[in-house]
Amino acid sequence: MDLSAISKIEKRKLQLFEESDPSGILTLVNRYKYLNLWPCTPAQLESFAQSIAKQNAINIPVPAPQPTKSSEKKSEREKIPRPDVSQMIVYRADTPTPQPPLPLLPVPEFLQPLISILPTPINFGGPFVDVEVMIQMLRDLPLPTTPPTQ
């Protein structure tokens, strides 16, 4: 169905049942419900119905969520294996888990002089580079138009 067909059907429905829901709130609720899933809470449904009843000065029954067949759901739940939660260990973020050390890869020979002048990671305290600013500077850097001469 396309949108125009749906709107025509809703207009016809509204003409037939206009005395029960002049604001269209309950129509919207019925449109967006699916099985026992409702787009609002039962308390909100009651408030909608009360406000409509005050407008019309008649008592409108509140549509309540349809009860599901709990016996069928229980039998389905029993078929699904469940974990034994009594044996689970509580996760605590404050205790760090020990990580195995990463294997050191051999450094290429042409990088040896650079690595020898860099400080060790333990002793390094800065300066820290703002990566976004550095990337922006690299983007704005003019590229040479002629190849370098040797």
Accessible surface in RSA format (square Angstrom, percent):
REM  Atomic radii and reference values for relative SASA: ProtOr
REM  Chains: A
REM  Algorithm: Lee & Richards
REM  Probe-radius: 1.40
REM  Slices: 20
REM RES _ NUM      All-atoms   Total-Side   Main-Chain    Non-polar    All polar
REM                ABS   REL    ABS   REL    ABS   REL    ABS   REL    ABS   REL
RES MET A   1   175.23  90.7  90.64  60.0  84.59 201.4  79.23  67.4  96.00 127.2
RES ASP A   2    88.65  62.1  77.97  77.6  10.68  25.3  46.92 110.4  41.73  41.6
RES LEU A   3   146.39  81.5 139.08  99.5   7.31  18.4 140.15  98.4   6.24  16.8
RES SER A   4    60.52  51.1  53.01  70.7   7.51  17.3  44.32  94.4  16.20  22.7
RES ALA A   5    30.75  28.3  27.13  41.9   3.62   8.2  30.34  42.7   0.41   1.1
RES ILE A   6    69.86  39.8  69.49  51.8   0.37   0.9  69.83  50.3   0.03   0.1
RES SER A   7    42.66  36.1  40.96  54.7   1.70   3.9  30.74  65.5  11.92  16.7
RES LYS A   8   119.89  58.5 117.92  72.4   1.97   4.7  63.12  56.8  56.77  60.5
RES ILE A   9    70.50  40.1  69.63  51.9   0.87   2.1  69.88  50.3   0.62   1.7
RES GLU A  10    46.09  26.5  42.28  32.0   3.81   9.1  20.68  40.0  25.41  20.7
RES LYS A  11   137.05  66.9 134.68  82.6   2.37   5.6  80.94  72.9  56.11  59.8
RES ARG A  12   147.33  61.9 146.26  74.6   1.07   2.5  58.42  79.8  88.91  53.9
RES LYS A  13   114.87  56.0 111.74  68.6   3.13   7.4  57.04  51.3  57.82  61.6
RES LEU A  14    86.08  47.9  81.72  58.5   4.36  11.0  85.74  60.2   0.34   0.9
RES GLN A  15   132.87  74.3 115.50  84.4  17.38  41.4  37.17  79.1  95.71  72.6
RES LEU A  16   128.83  71.7 110.65  79.2  18.18  45.7 113.13  79.5  15.70  42.2
RES PHE A  17   116.90  58.5 115.52  71.6   1.39   3.6 115.52  70.0   1.39   4.0
RES GLU A  18   100.71  57.8  97.04  73.4   3.67   8.7  22.46  43.4  78.25  63.9
RES GLU A  19   115.62  66.4 103.35  78.2  12.26  29.2  70.09 135.6  45.53  37.2
RES SER A  20    42.75  36.1  41.73  55.7   1.02   2.3  33.22  70.7   9.53  13.4
RES ASP A  21    10.17   7.1  10.17  10.1   0.00   0.0  10.04  23.6   0.13   0.1
RES PRO A  22    72.54  52.9  39.90  36.4  32.64 118.6  44.60  36.8  27.94 173.7
RES SER A  23    58.24  49.2  18.99  25.3  39.24  90.4  29.85  63.6  28.39  39.8
RES GLY A  24    16.26  20.1   0.00   N/A  16.26  20.1  15.51  42.6   0.75   1.7
RES ILE A  25    56.63  32.2  56.50  42.1   0.13   0.3  56.56  40.7   0.07   0.2
RES LEU A  26    15.01   8.4  14.66  10.5   0.35   0.9  14.72  10.3   0.28   0.8
RES THR A  27    47.94  34.1  43.02  43.6   4.92  11.7  35.08  47.1  12.86  19.4
RES LEU A  28    86.28  48.0  85.94  61.5   0.34   0.8  86.19  60.5   0.09   0.2
RES VAL A  29     9.26   6.1   8.40   7.6   0.85   2.1   9.24   8.0   0.01   0.0
RES ASN A  30    72.22  49.8  60.67  58.6  11.56  27.8  20.31  48.9  51.91  50.2
RES ARG A  31   109.92  46.1  77.56  39.5  32.36  77.0  47.14  64.4  62.78  38.0
RES TYR A  32   139.42  65.1 116.56  66.3  22.86  59.5  87.24  65.6  52.18  64.3
RES LYS A  33    73.14  35.7  57.51  35.3  15.63  37.2  22.61  20.3  50.53  53.8
RES TYR A  34   145.75  68.0 142.97  81.3   2.78   7.2 105.13  79.0  40.61  50.1
RES LEU A  35   130.69  72.8 108.02  77.3  22.67  57.0 119.64  84.0  11.05  29.7
RES ASN A  36    52.73  36.4  40.86  39.5  11.88  28.6   3.63   8.7  49.11  47.5
RES LEU A  37   118.26  65.9 114.84  82.2   3.42   8.6 117.42  82.5   0.84   2.3
RES TRP A  38    39.84  16.0   9.59   4.6  30.25  71.0  11.02   5.9  28.82  46.7
RES PRO A  39    71.75  52.3  27.57  25.1  44.18 160.6  42.04  34.7  29.71 184.7
RES CYS A  40    25.25  19.1  10.43  11.6  14.83  34.8  19.38  49.1   5.87   6.3
RES THR A  41    73.46  52.2  70.72  71.7   2.74   6.5  69.62  93.5   3.83   5.8
RES PRO A  42    77.76  56.7  76.83  70.0   0.93   3.4  77.38  63.9   0.38   2.4
RES ALA A  43    72.98  67.1  60.96  94.1  12.02  27.3  65.21  91.8   7.77  20.6
RES GLN A  44    84.59  47.3  82.95  60.6   1.63   3.9  23.09  49.2  61.50  46.6
RES LEU A  45     1.11   0.6   1.11   0.8   0.00   0.0   1.11   0.8   0.00   0.0
RES GLU A  46    86.64  49.7  86.64  65.5   0.00   0.0  16.39  31.7  70.25  57.4
RES SER A  47    56.94  48.1  50.49  67.4   6.45  14.9  43.26  92.1  13.68  19.2
RES PHE A  48    54.76  27.4  54.57  33.8   0.19   0.5  54.76  33.2   0.00   0.0
RES ALA A  49     2.33   2.1   1.68   2.6   0.65   1.5   1.96   2.8   0.37   1.0
RES GLN A  50   105.74  59.1 102.49  74.9   3.25   7.7  32.22  68.6  73.51  55.8
RES SER A  51    48.17  40.7  43.51  58.1   4.66  10.7  40.68  86.6   7.48  10.5
RES ILE A  52     0.85   0.5   0.85   0.6   0.00   0.0   0.85   0.6   0.00   0.0
RES ALA A  53    20.80  19.1  18.20  28.1   2.60   5.9  18.59  26.2   2.21   5.9
RES LYS A  54   170.08  83.0 141.92  87.1  28.16  67.0  93.79  84.4  76.28  81.3
RES GLN A  55   120.32  67.3  82.23  60.1  38.09  90.7  40.65  86.5  79.67  60.4
RES ASN A  56    44.58  30.7  22.43  21.7  22.15  53.3  12.11  29.1  32.47  31.4
RES ALA A  57    91.36  84.0  56.63  87.4  34.73  79.0  67.24  94.7  24.12  63.9
RES ILE A  58    90.82  51.7  79.29  59.1  11.53  27.8  88.93  64.0   1.89   5.1
RES ASN A  59   142.68  98.4 114.00 110.2  28.68  69.1  36.32  87.4 106.36 102.8
RES ILE A  60    18.91  10.8  13.22   9.9   5.68  13.7  13.74   9.9   5.17  14.0
RES PRO A  61   114.45  83.4  98.03  89.4  16.42  59.7 109.07  90.0   5.38  33.4
RES VAL A  62    57.99  38.2  37.29  33.8  20.70  49.9  37.39  32.5  20.60  55.9
RES PRO A  63    37.94  27.6  26.08  23.8  11.85  43.1  37.88  31.3   0.06   0.4
RES ALA A  64    63.84  58.7  53.99  83.3   9.84  22.4  55.36  78.0   8.47  22.4
RES PRO A  65    51.56  37.6  38.61  35.2  12.95  47.1  38.61  31.9  12.95  80.5
RES GLN A  66   111.95  62.6 108.15  79.0   3.80   9.1  35.02  74.5  76.93  58.3
RES PRO A  67   123.53  90.0  93.98  85.7  29.55 107.4 104.28  86.1  19.25 119.6
RES THR A  68    59.42  42.3  36.63  37.1  22.80  54.3  27.42  36.8  32.00  48.4
RES LYS A  69   143.40  70.0 130.90  80.3  12.49  29.7  86.99  78.3  56.41  60.1
RES SER A  70    65.98  55.8  62.41  83.3   3.58   8.2  32.17  68.5  33.81  47.4
RES SER A  71    82.89  70.0  71.89  95.9  11.00  25.3  52.07 110.9  30.82  43.2
RES GLU A  72    90.28  51.8  87.55  66.2   2.73   6.5  35.63  68.9  54.64  44.6
RES LYS A  73    84.07  41.0  83.41  51.2   0.66   1.6  48.94  44.1  35.13  37.4
RES LYS A  74   124.16  60.6 123.01  75.5   1.15   2.7  68.92  62.0  55.24  58.8
RES SER A  75    50.80  42.9  47.61  63.5   3.19   7.4  37.11  79.0  13.70  19.2
RES GLU A  76   102.10  58.6 100.55  76.1   1.55   3.7  32.41  62.7  69.69  56.9
RES ARG A  77   137.34  57.7 134.23  68.4   3.11   7.4  37.34  51.0 100.00  60.6
RES GLU A  78   145.61  83.6 111.74  84.5  33.87  80.6  50.88  98.4  94.73  77.3
RES LYS A  79   165.55  80.8 134.64  82.6  30.90  73.6  90.89  81.8  74.66  79.5
RES ILE A  80    94.70  53.9  88.76  66.1   5.94  14.3  91.18  65.7   3.52   9.6
RES PRO A  81   122.41  89.2  98.37  89.7  24.05  87.4 110.06  90.9  12.36  76.8
RES ARG A  82   158.38  66.5 127.04  64.8  31.34  74.6  59.06  80.7  99.32  60.2
RES PRO A  83    90.25  65.8  68.40  62.3  21.85  79.4  79.75  65.8  10.49  65.2
RES ASP A  84    83.12  58.2  64.59  64.3  18.54  43.8  37.50  88.3  45.62  45.5
RES VAL A  85   105.45  69.4  93.09  84.3  12.36  29.8  93.09  80.9  12.36  33.5
RES SER A  86    95.60  80.8  56.27  75.1  39.33  90.6  56.13 119.5  39.47  55.3
RES GLN A  87   143.49  80.2 116.19  84.9  27.29  65.0  41.08  87.4 102.41  77.7
RES MET A  88   116.59  60.4  91.53  60.6  25.06  59.7  72.54  61.7  44.06  58.4
RES ILE A  89   164.78  93.8 136.96 102.0  27.82  67.1 139.82 100.7  24.96  67.7
RES VAL A  90   114.99  75.7  97.25  88.0  17.74  42.8 103.28  89.7  11.72  31.8
RES TYR A  91   180.56  84.3 154.44  87.9  26.12  68.0 124.28  93.4  56.28  69.4
RES ARG A  92   155.57  65.3 144.97  73.9  10.61  25.3  34.63  47.3 120.95  73.3
RES ALA A  93    83.22  76.5  53.37  82.4  29.85  67.9  54.29  76.5  28.93  76.6
RES ASP A  94   118.18  82.8  84.02  83.6  34.15  80.8  52.47 123.5  65.70  65.5
RES THR A  95    83.04  59.1  76.67  77.7   6.37  15.2  62.33  83.7  20.71  31.3
RES PRO A  96   121.40  88.5  96.34  87.8  25.06  91.1 105.23  86.9  16.17 100.5
RES THR A  97    94.07  66.9  81.79  82.9  12.28  29.3  67.59  90.8  26.48  40.0
RES PRO A  98   131.07  95.5 103.63  94.5  27.45  99.8 114.95  94.9  16.12 100.2
RES GLN A  99   143.18  80.1 116.74  85.3  26.44  62.9  52.52 111.8  90.66  68.8
RES PRO A 100   105.26  76.7  91.01  83.0  14.25  51.8  97.78  80.7   7.48  46.5
RES PRO A 101   127.72  93.1 102.77  93.7  24.96  90.7 113.20  93.5  14.52  90.3
RES LEU A 102   153.66  85.6 138.93  99.4  14.73  37.0 139.07  97.7  14.59  39.3
RES PRO A 103   110.11  80.3  89.55  81.6  20.56  74.7 100.80  83.2   9.31  57.9
RES LEU A 104   174.91  97.4 146.02 104.5  28.89  72.6 146.84 103.1  28.07  75.5
RES LEU A 105   144.53  80.5 128.79  92.1  15.74  39.6 129.09  90.7  15.45  41.6
RES PRO A 106   125.80  91.7  99.55  90.8  26.25  95.4 111.62  92.2  14.19  88.2
RES VAL A 107    59.43  39.1  41.43  37.5  18.00  43.4  43.05  37.4  16.39  44.4
RES PRO A 108    64.11  46.7  51.74  47.2  12.37  45.0  63.99  52.8   0.13   0.8
RES GLU A 109   152.48  87.5 141.79 107.3  10.69  25.5  56.80 109.9  95.68  78.1
RES PHE A 110   159.05  79.6 132.43  82.0  26.62  69.3 142.22  86.2  16.83  48.2
RES LEU A 111    62.28  34.7  62.28  44.6   0.00   0.0  62.28  43.7   0.00   0.0
RES GLN A 112    89.08  49.8  87.65  64.1   1.44   3.4  32.85  69.9  56.23  42.6
RES PRO A 113    88.06  64.2  79.49  72.5   8.56  31.1  86.60  71.5   1.46   9.0
RES LEU A 114    88.54  49.3  84.74  60.6   3.81   9.6  87.36  61.4   1.18   3.2
RES ILE A 115    79.47  45.2  72.74  54.2   6.73  16.2  72.74  52.4   6.73  18.3
RES SER A 116    89.26  75.4  50.84  67.8  38.42  88.5  51.46 109.6  37.80  53.0
RES ILE A 117   137.49  78.2 106.52  79.4  30.97  74.7 112.34  80.9  25.16  68.3
RES LEU A 118    96.90  54.0  83.51  59.7  13.38  33.6  83.58  58.7  13.32  35.8
RES PRO A 119    76.19  55.5  51.93  47.3  24.26  88.2  63.25  52.2  12.94  80.4
RES THR A 120    74.22  52.8  69.66  70.6   4.56  10.9  71.13  95.5   3.09   4.7
RES PRO A 121   124.29  90.6 100.61  91.7  23.68  86.1 108.39  89.5  15.90  98.8
RES ILE A 122   165.48  94.2 136.39 101.6  29.09  70.1 143.37 103.2  22.11  60.0
RES ASN A 123   114.97  79.3  83.88  81.1  31.10  74.9  24.54  59.1  90.44  87.4
RES PHE A 124    91.37  45.7  71.99  44.6  19.38  50.4  73.58  44.6  17.79  50.9
RES GLY A 125    67.67  83.4   0.00   N/A  67.67  83.4  37.54 103.0  30.13  67.5
RES GLY A 126    22.46  27.7   0.00   N/A  22.46  27.7   6.82  18.7  15.65  35.0
RES PRO A 127   120.55  87.9 104.01  94.8  16.54  60.1 113.63  93.8   6.92  43.0
RES PHE A 128   162.99  81.5 131.81  81.6  31.18  81.1 134.03  81.3  28.96  82.9
RES VAL A 129    99.16  65.2  75.35  68.2  23.80  57.4  79.33  68.9  19.83  53.8
RES ASP A 130    87.20  61.1  72.76  72.4  14.44  34.1  35.50  83.6  51.70  51.6
RES VAL A 131    84.69  55.7  82.53  74.7   2.16   5.2  82.53  71.7   2.16   5.9
RES GLU A 132   132.18  75.9 127.30  96.3   4.88  11.6  53.12 102.7  79.07  64.6
RES VAL A 133    81.72  53.8  79.26  71.8   2.46   5.9  81.72  71.0   0.00   0.0
RES MET A 134    86.17  44.6  84.01  55.6   2.17   5.2  58.16  49.4  28.01  37.1
RES ILE A 135    67.82  38.6  67.66  50.4   0.16   0.4  67.71  48.8   0.11   0.3
RES GLN A 136    85.08  47.6  84.75  61.9   0.32   0.8  38.45  81.9  46.62  35.4
RES MET A 137   130.08  67.4 121.88  80.7   8.20  19.5 104.94  89.2  25.14  33.3
RES LEU A 138   109.49  61.0  95.11  68.0  14.37  36.1  95.51  67.1  13.98  37.6
RES ARG A 139   171.86  72.2 138.25  70.5  33.61  80.0  58.49  79.9 113.37  68.7
RES ASP A 140    99.50  69.7  72.29  72.0  27.20  64.3  34.15  80.4  65.34  65.2
RES LEU A 141   105.84  58.9  96.25  68.9   9.59  24.1  98.81  69.4   7.03  18.9
RES PRO A 142   112.88  82.3  91.65  83.5  21.23  77.2 101.67  83.9  11.22  69.7
RES LEU A 143   147.26  82.0 128.78  92.1  18.48  46.4 129.09  90.7  18.17  48.9
RES PRO A 144   114.29  83.3  82.68  75.4  31.61 114.9  94.36  77.9  19.93 123.9
RES THR A 145   136.81  97.3  97.45  98.8  39.37  93.8  80.88 108.6  55.94  84.6
RES THR A 146    98.69  70.2  91.77  93.0   6.93  16.5  65.31  87.7  33.38  50.5
RES PRO A 147   110.37  80.4  97.58  88.9  12.80  46.5 103.91  85.8   6.47  40.2
RES PRO A 148   124.96  91.1  98.03  89.4  26.92  97.9 108.94  89.9  16.01  99.5
RES THR A 149   134.94  96.0 104.06 105.5  30.88  73.6  75.93 102.0  59.01  89.2
RES GLN A 150   225.58 126.1 144.88 105.9  80.70 192.1  81.48 173.4 144.10 109.3
END  Absolute sums over single chains surface
CHAIN  1 A    14577.5      12198.6       2378.9       9774.3       4803.3
END  Absolute sums over all chains
TOTAL         14577.5      12198.6       2378.9       9774.3       4803.3
